[in-house]
């Protein structure tokens, strides 16, 4: 008898119970789940670099090779877990492949957020023996949670919309139901298992069974923050209105001055925030931030005559900042997993640790050219690594802004003085306030710049060059740029 599906995917996210679900799926005769097979940083499970004869580099070059290897297994229906930040090439394939069964695992976003914060604090992501349990309390961050919620909403909306457009259906299962033997057996039948389970797997133990009020250090603050977020049916994420990433939680408004900054990451974001704080004579932490769409509308109504702006940067300069800040230099701003993957898989010629005295302009130029090559592939959908906002196409970021509202002015970083002077003069601010943009990294861009570097940036960011009309990069030190901007 022909089976309904050739393979399956569990569409979930971190801390949703996917490990426990996988453990139970592997108890069924005829089913096998291969973990996070398309995690950009490993294959299947942490520190595992190959699966079914396909190693990380081979999977990176051709992700369908691993799908074919799974389908080549005799006598079983294979599958894997897929999170929102896994290889986007595979997500498009599995969502449209009718021979792939979709299992959508959901958990209350507050619970998954708190669970993840605790796991990060303790370093314990799985528990098989309660005597080894580590404990910690989560600290709730409203802006961080809004980003978490938006990512989940976008992921679930994409799944639901694709299922609707292609006339497919998925097996939806909640975190609360993975301990229900009857539900698990129903899932087994959906995937093609011939025989049900007599009991659930006892390999994994629930890590944090306490009430959420006992797991969050600033619980009262969390309650207040959640009261301001219009989440209505919190556990029914697929029914949320689709959102396409306007990034509203990242917007920043003046403490008193009616200015709203819509940041494009990778540009002079921190410098602009410091400048806005100086206008009002306050610290950066006193700027208004962590907006929701509702609170941003309220702010706009309460601040008639407001001005909104964003800043775009020459693609080459922005890519260099992203490279130095998030890849080259270990530290709080570094993306260690992405850094490790670029070194191991993409052979990026950077040191394992921080650059030392031997890391000169020649080494920096070679490393940066390698990063630009990666960015070109990344933006073209040819890698499994996420497209991070720090190096995403600026045109795509602005299009995301437009899903909620467009800025009054798109300022170019090389024209900060003149353009910000125009914006602030419109709201009656005339006093000069200093701003320091600075340069990041052990080697300045000016020390490695040449025609080859410019061409590599143009190849990676063809759309930004065309849409914004960018020409070759000019060293600001030779462009008569001032370090002062108009303020109050």
HELIX and SHEET records of a PDB file:
HELIX    1   1 UNK A   18  UNK A   25  1                                   8    
HELIX    2   2 UNK A   56  UNK A   61  1                                   6    
HELIX    3   3 UNK A   64  UNK A   71  1                                   8    
HELIX    4   4 UNK A   88  UNK A   96  1                                   9    
HELIX    5   5 UNK A  109  UNK A  122  1                                  14    
HELIX    6   6 UNK A  130  UNK A  132  5                                   3    
HELIX    7   7 UNK A  142  UNK A  166  1                                  25    
HELIX    8   8 UNK A  175  UNK A  177  5                                   3    
HELIX    9   9 UNK A  181  UNK A  191  1                                  11    
HELIX   10  10 UNK A  212  UNK A  215  1                                   4    
HELIX   11  11 UNK A  219  UNK A  227  1                                   9    
HELIX   12  12 UNK A  237  UNK A  239  5                                   3    
HELIX   13  13 UNK A  248  UNK A  250  5                                   3    
HELIX   14  14 UNK A  269  UNK A  280  1                                  12    
HELIX   15  15 UNK A  284  UNK A  286  5                                   3    
HELIX   16  16 UNK A  293  UNK A  302  1                                  10    
HELIX   17  17 UNK A  315  UNK A  322  1                                   8    
HELIX   18  18 UNK A  323  UNK A  328  3                                   6    
HELIX   19  19 UNK A  336  UNK A  344  1                                   9    
HELIX   20  20 UNK A  361  UNK A  379  1                                  19    
HELIX   21  21 UNK A  394  UNK A  401  1                                   8    
HELIX   22  22 UNK A  413  UNK A  415  5                                   3    
HELIX   23  23 UNK A  416  UNK A  425  1                                  10    
HELIX   24  24 UNK A  445  UNK A  447  5                                   3    
HELIX   25  25 UNK A  451  UNK A  460  1                                  10    
HELIX   26  26 UNK A  462  UNK A  468  1                                   7    
HELIX   27  27 UNK A  476  UNK A  478  5                                   3    
SHEET    1   A 5 UNK A  31  UNK A  33  0                                        
SHEET    2   A 5 UNK A  77  UNK A  82  1                                        
SHEET    3   A 5 UNK A   7  UNK A  11  1                                        
SHEET    4   A 5 UNK A 100  UNK A 106  1                                        
SHEET    5   A 5 UNK A 171  UNK A 174  1                                        
SHEET    1   B 2 UNK A  50  UNK A  51  0                                        
SHEET    2   B 2 UNK A  54  UNK A  55 -1                                        
SHEET    1   C 4 UNK A 252  UNK A 253  0                                        
SHEET    2   C 4 UNK A 259  UNK A 261 -1                                        
SHEET    3   C 4 UNK A 307  UNK A 312  1                                        
SHEET    4   C 4 UNK A 409  UNK A 412  1                                        
SHEET    1   D 2 UNK A 432  UNK A 434  0                                        
SHEET    2   D 2 UNK A 484  UNK A 486 -1                                        
END                                                                             
